[in-house]
Amino acid sequence: MVLKYIRSSPHRVSIRSILDGLGISIEETAANILELKKMGMLKQDSRDRVPANHPDATFYTNPDLRSTINRILNYLKI
């Protein structure tokens, strides 16, 4: 869900907007983001001045993996 939410946005997405958009806890959101970041699917915006688990942290999908991410999301139909 988090990956699809971020991928569907034309701009970087904050944890706070994910919380509002998906209605899941900050702990679950941060855990998902950190795991996707470890896998290389997400990148944190370099302009951020907060850690990756902060509500104001912003993320976008890795441009090099967007076609792969699209295929995964399409395959999973989420």
MMTF fields as JSON, N, C-alpha, C and O atoms, coordinates in Angstrom:
{
  "mmtfVersion": "1.0.0",
  "mmtfProducer": "UNKNOWN",
  "numBonds": 311,
  "numAtoms": 312,
  "numGroups": 78,
  "numChains": 1,
  "numModels": 1,
  "chainsPerModel": [1],
  "groupsPerChain": [78],
  "chainIdList": ["A"],
  "bondAtomList": [4, 2, 8, 6, 12, 10, 16, 14, 20, 18, 24, 22, 28, 26, 32, 30, 36, 34, 40, 38, 44, 42, 48, 46, 52, 50, 56, 54, 60, 58, 64, 62, 68, 66, 72, 70, 76, 74, 80, 78, 84, 82, 88, 86, 92, 90, 96, 94, 100, 98, 104, 102, 108, 106, 112, 110, 116, 114, 120, 118, 124, 122, 128, 126, 132, 130, 136, 134, 140, 138, 144, 142, 148, 146, 152, 150, 156, 154, 160, 158, 164, 162, 168, 166, 172, 170, 176, 174, 180, 178, 184, 182, 188, 186, 192, 190, 196, 194, 200, 198, 204, 202, 208, 206, 212, 210, 216, 214, 220, 218, 224, 222, 228, 226, 232, 230, 236, 234, 240, 238, 244, 242, 248, 246, 252, 250, 256, 254, 260, 258, 264, 262, 268, 266, 272, 270, 276, 274, 280, 278, 284, 282, 288, 286, 292, 290, 296, 294, 300, 298, 304, 302, 308, 306],
  "bondOrderList": [1, 1, 1, 1, 1, 1, 1, 1, 1, 1, 1, 1, 1, 1, 1, 1, 1, 1, 1, 1, 1, 1, 1, 1, 1, 1, 1, 1, 1, 1, 1, 1, 1, 1, 1, 1, 1, 1, 1, 1, 1, 1, 1, 1, 1, 1, 1, 1, 1, 1, 1, 1, 1, 1, 1, 1, 1, 1, 1, 1, 1, 1, 1, 1, 1, 1, 1, 1, 1, 1, 1, 1, 1, 1, 1, 1, 1],
  "groupList": [{"groupName": "MET", "atomNameList": ["N", "CA", "C", "O"], "elementList": ["N", "C", "C", "O"], "formalChargeList": [0, 0, 0, 0], "bondAtomList": [1, 0, 2, 1, 3, 2], "bondOrderList": [1, 1, 2], "singleLetterCode": "M", "chemCompType": "L-PEPTIDE LINKING"}, {"groupName": "VAL", "atomNameList": ["N", "CA", "C", "O"], "elementList": ["N", "C", "C", "O"], "formalChargeList": [0, 0, 0, 0], "bondAtomList": [1, 0, 2, 1, 3, 2], "bondOrderList": [1, 1, 2], "singleLetterCode": "V", "chemCompType": "L-PEPTIDE LINKING"}, {"groupName": "LEU", "atomNameList": ["N", "CA", "C", "O"], "elementList": ["N", "C", "C", "O"], "formalChargeList": [0, 0, 0, 0], "bondAtomList": [1, 0, 2, 1, 3, 2], "bondOrderList": [1, 1, 2], "singleLetterCode": "L", "chemCompType": "L-PEPTIDE LINKING"}, {"groupName": "LYS", "atomNameList": ["N", "CA", "C", "O"], "elementList": ["N", "C", "C", "O"], "formalChargeList": [0, 0, 0, 0], "bondAtomList": [1, 0, 2, 1, 3, 2], "bondOrderList": [1, 1, 2], "singleLetterCode": "K", "chemCompType": "L-PEPTIDE LINKING"}, {"groupName": "TYR", "atomNameList": ["N", "CA", "C", "O"], "elementList": ["N", "C", "C", "O"], "formalChargeList": [0, 0, 0, 0], "bondAtomList": [1, 0, 2, 1, 3, 2], "bondOrderList": [1, 1, 2], "singleLetterCode": "Y", "chemCompType": "L-PEPTIDE LINKING"}, {"groupName": "ILE", "atomNameList": ["N", "CA", "C", "O"], "elementList": ["N", "C", "C", "O"], "formalChargeList": [0, 0, 0, 0], "bondAtomList": [1, 0, 2, 1, 3, 2], "bondOrderList": [1, 1, 2], "singleLetterCode": "I", "chemCompType": "L-PEPTIDE LINKING"}, {"groupName": "ARG", "atomNameList": ["N", "CA", "C", "O"], "elementList": ["N", "C", "C", "O"], "formalChargeList": [0, 0, 0, 0], "bondAtomList": [1, 0, 2, 1, 3, 2], "bondOrderList": [1, 1, 2], "singleLetterCode": "R", "chemCompType": "L-PEPTIDE LINKING"}, {"groupName": "SER", "atomNameList": ["N", "CA", "C", "O"], "elementList": ["N", "C", "C", "O"], "formalChargeList": [0, 0, 0, 0], "bondAtomList": [1, 0, 2, 1, 3, 2], "bondOrderList": [1, 1, 2], "singleLetterCode": "S", "chemCompType": "L-PEPTIDE LINKING"}, {"groupName": "PRO", "atomNameList": ["N", "CA", "C", "O"], "elementList": ["N", "C", "C", "O"], "formalChargeList": [0, 0, 0, 0], "bondAtomList": [1, 0, 2, 1, 3, 2], "bondOrderList": [1, 1, 2], "singleLetterCode": "P", "chemCompType": "L-PEPTIDE LINKING"}, {"groupName": "HIS", "atomNameList": ["N", "CA", "C", "O"], "elementList": ["N", "C", "C", "O"], "formalChargeList": [0, 0, 0, 0], "bondAtomList": [1, 0, 2, 1, 3, 2], "bondOrderList": [1, 1, 2], "singleLetterCode": "H", "chemCompType": "L-PEPTIDE LINKING"}, {"groupName": "ASP", "atomNameList": ["N", "CA", "C", "O"], "elementList": ["N", "C", "C", "O"], "formalChargeList": [0, 0, 0, 0], "bondAtomList": [1, 0, 2, 1, 3, 2], "bondOrderList": [1, 1, 2], "singleLetterCode": "D", "chemCompType": "L-PEPTIDE LINKING"}, {"groupName": "GLY", "atomNameList": ["N", "CA", "C", "O"], "elementList": ["N", "C", "C", "O"], "formalChargeList": [0, 0, 0, 0], "bondAtomList": [1, 0, 2, 1, 3, 2], "bondOrderList": [1, 1, 2], "singleLetterCode": "G", "chemCompType": "PEPTIDE LINKING"}, {"groupName": "GLU", "atomNameList": ["N", "CA", "C", "O"], "elementList": ["N", "C", "C", "O"], "formalChargeList": [0, 0, 0, 0], "bondAtomList": [1, 0, 2, 1, 3, 2], "bondOrderList": [1, 1, 2], "singleLetterCode": "E", "chemCompType": "L-PEPTIDE LINKING"}, {"groupName": "THR", "atomNameList": ["N", "CA", "C", "O"], "elementList": ["N", "C", "C", "O"], "formalChargeList": [0, 0, 0, 0], "bondAtomList": [1, 0, 2, 1, 3, 2], "bondOrderList": [1, 1, 2], "singleLetterCode": "T", "chemCompType": "L-PEPTIDE LINKING"}, {"groupName": "ALA", "atomNameList": ["N", "CA", "C", "O"], "elementList": ["N", "C", "C", "O"], "formalChargeList": [0, 0, 0, 0], "bondAtomList": [1, 0, 2, 1, 3, 2], "bondOrderList": [1, 1, 2], "singleLetterCode": "A", "chemCompType": "L-PEPTIDE LINKING"}, {"groupName": "ASN", "atomNameList": ["N", "CA", "C", "O"], "elementList": ["N", "C", "C", "O"], "formalChargeList": [0, 0, 0, 0], "bondAtomList": [1, 0, 2, 1, 3, 2], "bondOrderList": [1, 1, 2], "singleLetterCode": "N", "chemCompType": "L-PEPTIDE LINKING"}, {"groupName": "GLN", "atomNameList": ["N", "CA", "C", "O"], "elementList": ["N", "C", "C", "O"], "formalChargeList": [0, 0, 0, 0], "bondAtomList": [1, 0, 2, 1, 3, 2], "bondOrderList": [1, 1, 2], "singleLetterCode": "Q", "chemCompType": "L-PEPTIDE LINKING"}, {"groupName": "PHE", "atomNameList": ["N", "CA", "C", "O"], "elementList": ["N", "C", "C", "O"], "formalChargeList": [0, 0, 0, 0], "bondAtomList": [1, 0, 2, 1, 3, 2], "bondOrderList": [1, 1, 2], "singleLetterCode": "F", "chemCompType": "L-PEPTIDE LINKING"}],
  "groupTypeList": [0, 1, 2, 3, 4, 5, 6, 7, 7, 8, 9, 6, 1, 7, 5, 6, 7, 5, 2, 10, 11, 2, 11, 5, 7, 5, 12, 12, 13, 14, 14, 15, 5, 2, 12, 2, 3, 3, 0, 11, 0, 2, 3, 16, 10, 7, 6, 10, 6, 1, 8, 14, 15, 9, 8, 10, 14, 13, 17, 4, 13, 15, 8, 10, 2, 6, 7, 13, 5, 15, 6, 5, 2, 15, 4, 2, 3, 5],
  "groupIdList": [1, 2, 3, 4, 5, 6, 7, 8, 9, 10, 11, 12, 13, 14, 15, 16, 17, 18, 19, 20, 21, 22, 23, 24, 25, 26, 27, 28, 29, 30, 31, 32, 33, 34, 35, 36, 37, 38, 39, 40, 41, 42, 43, 44, 45, 46, 47, 48, 49, 50, 51, 52, 53, 54, 55, 56, 57, 58, 59, 60, 61, 62, 63, 64, 65, 66, 67, 68, 69, 70, 71, 72, 73, 74, 75, 76, 77, 78],
  "secStructList": [7, 2, 2, 2, 2, 2, 2, 6, 7, 1, 1, 7, 3, 3, 2, 2, 2, 2, 2, 2, 2, 2, 7, 7, 7, 2, 2, 2, 2, 2, 2, 2, 2, 2, 2, 2, 2, 2, 6, 6, 1, 3, 3, 3, 7, 6, 6, 7, 7, 1, 7, 6, 6, 1, 6, 6, 7, 3, 3, 3, 3, 7, 4, 4, 4, 2, 2, 2, 2, 2, 2, 2, 2, 2, 2, 2, 6, 7],
  "xCoordList": [0.807, 0.0, 0.855, 0.581, 1.901, 2.759, 3.47, 3.535, 3.999, 4.717, 3.781, 4.162, 2.578, 1.62, 1.268, 1.175, 1.074, 0.736, 1.843, 1.572, 3.074, 4.201, 4.359, 4.578, 4.248, 4.431, 3.352, 3.615, 2.164, 1.077, 1.15, 0.415, 2.028, 2.165, 3.18, 4.237, 2.865, 3.819, 4.992, 5.964, 4.887, 5.922, 6.313, 5.711, 7.314, 7.722, 6.555, 5.673, 6.567, 5.457, 6.02, 7.026, 5.362, 5.801, 5.122, 4.056, 5.768, 5.152, 3.806, 2.841, 3.739, 2.492, 1.356, 0.231, 1.648, 0.602, 0.219, -0.932, 1.169, 0.856, -0.088, -1.06, 0.212, -0.653, -2.072, -3.037, -2.19, -3.507, -4.202, -5.405, -3.445, -4.027, -4.407, -5.407, -3.604, -3.856, -4.461, -5.025, -4.34, -4.921, -4.237, -4.882, -2.944, -2.205, -1.295, -1.043, -0.809, -0.03, 1.324, 1.834, 1.887, 3.208, 4.258, 5.213, 4.094, 5.062, 5.05, 6.101, 3.854, 3.732, 4.244, 4.94, 3.902, 4.346, 5.861, 6.489, 6.454, 7.91, 8.61, 9.622, 8.09, 8.695, 8.644, 9.624, 7.503, 7.378, 8.357, 9.023, 8.443, 9.334, 10.787, 11.541, 11.183, 12.579, 12.918, 14.025, 11.989, 12.222, 12.322, 13.215, 11.422, 11.479, 12.747, 13.311, 13.182, 14.42, 15.626, 16.526, 15.642, 16.723, 16.784, 17.864, 15.605, 15.547, 15.92, 16.072, 16.068, 16.448, 15.28, 15.485, 14.06, 12.893, 12.535, 11.955, 12.873, 12.583, 13.855, 14.874, 13.765, 14.845, 14.246, 13.145, 14.988, 14.555, 15.058, 16.185, 14.222, 14.606, 15.83, 15.867, 16.816, 18.076, 17.904, 18.773, 16.796, 16.553, 15.975, 15.909, 15.56, 15.009, 16.05, 17.24, 15.594, 16.458, 16.015, 16.328, 15.286, 14.77, 15.142, 15.395, 15.175, 15.475, 14.352, 13.241, 14.659, 13.725, 12.431, 11.439, 12.413, 11.196, 10.381, 9.426, 10.747, 10.052, 8.834, 8.901, 7.713, 6.512, 6.74, 6.017, 7.727, 7.989, 8.996, 9.293, 9.52, 10.442, 9.685, 8.531, 10.339, 9.693, 10.451, 11.674, 9.693, 10.255, 9.678, 8.603, 10.416, 9.959, 10.512, 11.465, 9.917, 10.409, 11.71, 11.911, 12.577, 13.859, 13.587, 12.995, 14.02, 13.739, 14.253, 13.644, 15.354, 15.918, 15.068, 15.202, 14.201, 13.395, 11.901, 11.1, 11.526, 10.091, 9.384, 8.25, 10.01, 9.344, 9.201, 8.188, 10.178, 10.095, 9.008, 8.22, 8.963, 7.933, 6.552, 5.638, 6.394, 5.109, 4.698, 3.536, 5.661, 5.362, 4.964, 4.027, 5.669, 5.347, 3.939, 3.136, 3.644, 2.32, 1.223, 0.15, 1.486, 0.511, 0.31, -0.818, 1.4, 1.327, 0.532, -0.295, 0.792, 0.11, -1.308, -2.108, -1.612, -2.923, -3.332, -4.455, -2.369, -2.659, -2.621, -2.839],
  "yCoordList": [-1.194, 0.0, 1.265, 2.21, 1.273, 2.455, 2.687, 3.815, 1.621, 1.756, 2.286, 3.174, 1.758, 2.22, 3.696, 4.469, 4.074, 5.461, 6.409, 7.443, 6.049, 6.907, 6.903, 7.952, 5.729, 5.633, 6.403, 6.938, 6.468, 7.153, 8.673, 9.386, 9.161, 10.608, 11.163, 10.566, 12.295, 12.881, 13.592, 13.981, 13.752, 14.459, 13.646, 12.613, 14.114, 13.449, 13.431, 14.288, 12.441, 12.233, 12.165, 11.5, 12.857, 12.823, 11.671, 11.197, 11.242, 10.225, 10.73, 9.969, 11.998, 12.583, 12.421, 12.085, 12.659, 12.516, 11.054, 10.755, 10.144, 8.716, 8.334, 7.605, 8.836, 8.565, 9.039, 8.317, 10.255, 10.823, 10.059, 9.806, 9.696, 9.047, 7.594, 7.125, 6.875, 5.441, 5.077, 3.996, 5.979, 5.713, 4.606, 3.925, 4.414, 3.415, 4.125, 5.323, 3.392, 3.992, 4.488, 4.03, 5.423, 5.94, 4.848, 4.822, 3.949, 2.855, 1.933, 1.562, 1.575, 0.704, 1.407, 0.803, 2.668, 3.441, 3.55, 3.286, 3.94, 4.094, 2.767, 2.731, 1.682, 0.36, -0.016, -0.519, 0.227, -0.061, 0.772, 0.257, 2.036, 2.926, 2.52, 2.473, 2.227, 1.836, 0.537, 0.396, -0.405, -1.653, -1.396, -1.931, -0.589, -0.259, 0.524, 0.368, 1.351, 2.105, 1.158, 1.317, 0.18, -0.819, -1.612, -1.963, -1.892, -2.649, -1.786, -2.296, -0.476, 0.425, 0.96, 1.645, 0.667, 1.118, 2.573, 3.246, 3.059, 4.437, 5.196, 4.627, 6.498, 7.403, 8.53, 9.006, 8.946, 10.099, 11.353, 11.393, 12.365, 13.621, 14.197, 14.286, 14.581, 15.092, 16.434, 16.852, 17.108, 18.403, 18.242, 19.212, 17.036, 16.796, 17.092, 16.834, 17.626, 17.903, 17.095, 17.439, 16.021, 15.162, 13.712, 13.378, 12.848, 11.433, 10.751, 11.273, 9.587, 8.86, 8.439, 8.178, 8.368, 7.945, 9.113, 8.902, 10.327, 11.533, 11.797, 11.566, 12.281, 12.541, 13.502, 13.438, 14.392, 15.341, 14.829, 15.526, 13.631, 13.043, 12.78, 12.35, 13.04, 12.862, 11.857, 11.744, 11.134, 10.045, 10.042, 10.583, 9.422, 9.208, 7.874, 7.361, 7.308, 6.026, 6.248, 7.281, 5.261, 5.294, 5.334, 4.406, 6.409, 6.526, 5.34, 4.976, 4.737, 3.597, 2.335, 1.414, 2.287, 1.086, 1.29, 0.401, 2.424, 2.704, 1.708, 1.326, 1.281, 0.297, -1.035, -1.715, -1.412, -2.638, -2.504, -3.427, -1.364, -1.108, -1.179, -1.778, -0.582, -0.633, -2.078, -2.446, -2.893, -4.295, -5.047, -5.845, -4.796, -5.454, -5.073, -5.939, -3.781, -3.324, -3.872, -4.239, -3.929, -4.473, -5.966, -6.459, -6.68, -8.124, -8.412, -9.323, -7.623, -7.827, -7.265, -7.571, -6.448, -5.795, -5.053, -5.173, -4.277, -3.455, -1.998, -1.148],
  "zCoordList": [0.0, 0.0, 0.0, -0.74, 0.844, 0.938, -0.39, -0.877, -0.969, -2.241, -3.326, -4.089, -3.403, -4.408, -4.184, -5.137, -2.933, -2.612, -3.076, -3.686, -2.784, -3.179, -4.7, -5.306, -5.31, -6.765, -7.517, -8.594, -6.977, -7.686, -7.575, -8.259, -6.723, -6.571, -7.57, -7.776, -8.186, -9.135, -8.435, -9.081, -7.126, -6.372, -5.147, -4.856, -4.442, -3.208, -2.23, -2.274, -1.352, -0.419, 0.996, 1.245, 1.914, 3.312, 4.052, 3.661, 5.121, 5.97, 6.462, 6.531, 6.8, 7.289, 6.254, 6.623, 4.974, 3.952, 3.751, 3.433, 3.933, 3.844, 4.984, 4.784, 6.179, 7.33, 7.052, 7.301, 6.535, 6.232, 5.105, 5.168, 4.085, 2.912, 3.117, 2.574, 3.906, 4.078, 5.425, 5.59, 6.378, 7.69, 8.469, 9.266, 8.254, 9.025, 10.023, 9.898, 11.0, 12.083, 11.586, 10.564, 12.324, 11.971, 12.088, 11.312, 13.045, 13.202, 11.977, 11.454, 11.534, 10.366, 9.107, 8.291, 8.96, 7.801, 7.778, 6.752, 8.907, 8.973, 8.713, 8.013, 9.263, 9.046, 7.571, 7.022, 6.927, 5.488, 4.678, 3.78, 4.987, 4.244, 4.422, 3.451, 5.643, 5.881, 5.15, 4.63, 5.102, 4.381, 2.871, 2.214, 2.322, 0.896, 0.559, -0.523, 1.476, 1.283, 1.26, 0.436, 2.16, 2.191, 0.888, 0.413, 0.313, -0.939, -2.141, -3.251, -1.92, -3.007, -3.804, -4.806, -3.388, -4.135, -3.851, -4.704, -2.672, -2.294, -1.997, -1.605, -2.194, -1.818, -0.997, -1.272, 0.009, 0.791, 0.097, -0.397, 0.065, -0.569, 0.131, 1.358, -0.64, -0.067, 0.63, 1.395, 0.372, 1.034, 2.442, 3.198, 2.794, 4.127, 5.199, 5.017, 6.294, 7.444, 8.653, 9.793, 8.395, 9.453, 9.132, 7.975, 10.157, 9.893, 9.116, 9.015, 8.575, 7.709, 8.396, 7.715, 9.711, 10.401, 10.957, 11.704, 10.599, 11.063, 10.169, 8.962, 10.749, 9.929, 8.769, 7.775, 8.869, 7.785, 6.756, 5.786, 6.954, 5.978, 4.681, 4.702, 3.557, 2.261, 1.404, 1.478, 0.593, -0.207, -1.609, -1.865, -2.504, -3.877, -4.329, -3.744, -5.373, -5.874, -6.637, -7.275, -6.554, -7.245, -8.75, -9.3, -9.417, -10.86, -11.673, -12.679, -11.256, -11.988, -11.86, -12.667, -10.856, -10.616, -10.877, -10.587, -11.41, -11.57, -12.476, -12.189, -13.548, -14.416, -13.685, -13.846, -12.9, -12.099, -11.042, -10.839, -10.371, -9.359, -9.999, -9.432, -11.158, -11.866, -12.165, -11.996, -12.61, -12.912, -11.645, -11.663, -10.551, -9.278, -8.831, -8.485, -8.841, -8.414, -9.313, -8.835, -10.606, -11.543, -11.307, -11.336, -11.075, -10.83, -9.556, -9.525, -8.5, -7.223, -7.229, -6.345, -8.223, -8.36, -7.095, -6.605, -6.583, -5.392, -5.745, -4.881]
}
